[in-house]
């Protein structure tokens, strides 16, 4: 017998991303290339519209016991390989995973390192939001617009995306935990397991309590969803090009946003295997992580906690035995 609530009253309240989009659109190609070479396709997340009715509907089918979505007769879960392909960051090393260091630099030191600003500037802008320390987005926005160092300008913009889009816990602010992950990116660790971990943890928390605000990356989860639920006749040859960006293509694809919650529930409840695009059309064959040592699961370390990851039962997404 399921102990889950019949319906989860989930909120997907997001930060306003208009100012971030305006900054990105204003940059020249050289600055954008500098960003992409270090942080991949993160800016395309800014253009993915959140369909709250669709999001509400498919969250109802999240199964915390198995950490996967169960739509009727179909089990699906976002995987590390898929999120890595979507974010397409050239500098990360997929085998170097983020974990919180034993001797973590202070929030002030991390911000000084990332922004290039002095202790006085940073100290004056650190705020307390609930149990967490944060820096307001407005302070980072002013710095991006005024900074003369192109490298630091790009770094602060990337930190803002991580804090406002990828880990949007404190609205209008960048959380200290997000800055800790960001500070480790210079060591070429992959942020993907942490992003996936906080997605799973937030889904689990909302489903088990029957309510809550989703604080994972809603844009990335929707990009994954759309890649599996709209069948394509053939894979575009562009997927084999080095500069092909699946996230850019997903963000640019127009979608209906007039479907009711009830209609979405009915569509998802009645899915069959033939209705699913099992392998995302932009995912090229590669190694699949599905176990850790002798265990058929993998621990994912997030920025606020950890969660188990067991994609073994949905390896058919890759047409594998």
Secondary structure, DSSP 8 states (H G I E B T S, - for coil): ---S-SS-EEE------HHHHHHHHHS-HHHHHHHHHHHTTGGGGGG----HHHHHHHHTTEETTTTEEEETTEEE---HHHHHHHH--TT--TT-B----SS---HHHHHHHHH---HHHHHHHEEEETTEEEEEHHHHHHHHHH---HHHHHHHHHHHHIIIIIS--STTEEEHHHHHHHHHGGGT-B-HHHHHHHHHHHHHHHHHHTEEE--S-HHHHHHHHHHHHS--SS--GGGGSTT--HHHHHHHS-------HHHHHHHHHT--GGGS-SS-TT---------BTTBS-EEEE-SS-EEEE-GGGGGGGGT--
